[in-house]
Amino acid sequence: MRSGVVLAAASAAFLLDQASKWWVLEGLELRERLVVDVADPFLRFTLAWNTGANFGLAADVGRGVWIFAAVAISIGLAIWSQRMPQVWRRASVGLLIGGALGNALDRAIHGAVFDFLNMSCCGIRNPYAFNVADVCIFAGAAGLILLDGSDKQRA
């Protein structure tokens, strides 16, 4: 069943994203603390709300448009994945879908995406934050690009 891999990867990405956001926001009380140094300066949990796309681009578009786009693209990706014989490409699509829907749920509940992972290095302080859904979206996109379909793995 081709949709099983997509559903499993999407569910895992979605649940991991939402669980991490709940744990950091509520469990670590980031709403009150604003910053939690995990391994400063390399990793900090920083309270950030993003109403736009990456790096806050197109923040004035409105959350309804972003939610609709995430759901519509997720449906399109799910349909497209049914033609993919490679299990790893379908898993990559699942990661994309799970991440997109995780951020869409944030927009529906909070009015913005909750970002909290802030990583810096080498004396340069990164002002931006991201979340587990963003990691899943990036990993899914990278998987689709790098796993070009030339492998013969089938499921």
Phi, psi and omega in degrees: 000113184294325184286344180297318180293317179298312181297318180296314180294319179296316180296315180298315180297314181299311183293319178297318178298308183293323178294318180295320179295317179297313183300315182287317184288314184264311183295315178268001178054045182296333178301324180270323186278332180071320179218137172233118178281116179268305177215063184299135009265004186284319182223124176227145169266119185234130179291121179213137177242125184246117179267354181248206177269208179306135179058024177078012180298142178057041181295338183273002182293322180109142186294328179299321178295317180294320179295314178301315181298316180297316180291315181297316179295321178298318178296315178300317179296319179298318179294314180300321184296338181293343177265000183269119178281339184276125182296322182290329175290320177294322176297321177298318176298319178300319177298317177301312182295313180300318178293316180298317181288330175297315178290326177296320178296320175304314181298320180293320184277312189257346185086357179199165177276132178274113176251143182215342181278119178235118182239135179227165181201153166060035178082002179253119181273117179281123181277353187259154177235160178215184181219180182295324177300319178297320178298317179295319178298314180297314180297320178295316178295317178298319178298318179294325180284313185282329178264077191289002179095000181279345178286160184256013180290129181227152177223000000 
